[in-house]
């Protein structure tokens, strides 16, 4: 029987929100915390462990080091710096690339051969970095992508339509950022297309664009009000890990590798629906996008590739 062991690299707000979610949900037998700040990992280990008497199952939680990765099924990376005021996304990407490179080398040195989930920003770029440095098969490395964006979309649509979010089947695709988009032709409420639902309820079709804009603005609004977002992404990461450990074959909009013309792209990690199981990404779900949606996806990919070509590849190749 597999150990159901998860290693978390980065014990900031996002990482610990995921850890707390796992503690409450169960399903993980062993959780290892790694961070450059060793004292913090010990403190977090103690704090989480004191909640174990109220948790649904027994769980080993401990502060550790990269050698613990060798027999883990999943490593989740949330480490990295947050964007500072006045800092460009490229500057953030360059700094976090150096951090990702170092972390990934340490993970692979341990002998790890499981699935790596990347949540550090810019997530599509950082997933590319981890994949390149690790040398693992492409299916074993993916990012949190637009899983949180998709959850926000479903929550906002649910609130707007007064229908359970569990019956909203819609996805955000593209970059985890401002260039994301919704393929509305593939958005359903139950088994009915969203446009037909709006028409039947006399809602203006233009409201769809407002809903997407609310999703894009959500992170900015939260950051403005409370400095950071972490509970939503913590829950999203916990959900992703469960789909791996339980071999669920669930469809999630992760940042995954596109190759050989999938969605008209090649050699890029971007948020698209994919089937996730204990091997990582089983396959990409290919949707038939209309011309406008394809153009938006192309734009998302162009933004990421331009940032990559500027300096990211050079940092990856440097010693």
Secondary structure, 3 states (H helix, E strand, C coil): CCCCEEEEECCCHHHHHHHHHHHHHCCCCEEEEECCCHHHHHHHHHHHHCCHHHCCCCCEEEECCHHHHHHCCEEEECCCCCCCCCCCHHHHHHHHHHHHHHHHHHHHHCCCCCEEEECCCCHHHHHHHHHHHHCCCHHHEEECCCHHHHHHHHHHHHHHHCCCHHHEECCEEECCCCCCEECHHHCEECCEEHHHHHHHCCCCCCHHHHHHHHHHHHHHHHHHHHCCCCHHHHHHHHHHHHHHHCCCCEEEEEEEEECCCHHHCCCEEEEEEEEEECCEEEEECCCCCCHHHHHHHHHHHHHHHHHHHHHHHHHHHCC
